[in-house]
Amino acid sequence: MNATTRLFLGLGFLLLATGTTLGATGAHFLETRITPDRLAVYQQAVDFQFFQALGLIVIAGLAHKLPDSKLVKACGWLVIVGIALFSGSIYATTFGLLPQSMAFVAMFGGMAFQLAWLTLAIVVWFGKNVRT
């Protein structure tokens, strides 16, 4: 297993573990402390973290099959950055670490997700015809 595969697998599993913890925190601690609307946004951040972490594990598999692909590696990093910006900014505003006015940062995380998945679609569809 190459270093990129190990890194993306390890981070994917770590993000699943922290997503589990943050989901439980929302369900058992935040439920009575924040408004239902804010709790729904928080839960959306947890859901996105879970789905993107699973996607990162898939990217790890592609990184294993295509170890020289710079595009696959870039996609993995885009997903990681996307989770930090999207879910991270929502967590930070929920816990008061960022002002609510900074919630727009989540949008940049969403764009990183979109770019990662669209790029991977191109890599898969066009294979060797794409400079990877």
ABEGO torsion letter per residue (X at the ends): XBAAAAAAAAAAAAAAAAAAAAAAAAAAAAAAABBAAAAAAAAAAAAAAAAAAAAAAAAAAAAAABAABAAAAAAAAAAAAAAAAAAAAAAAAAAGABBAAAAAAAAAAAAAAAAAAAAAAAAAAAEAABBX
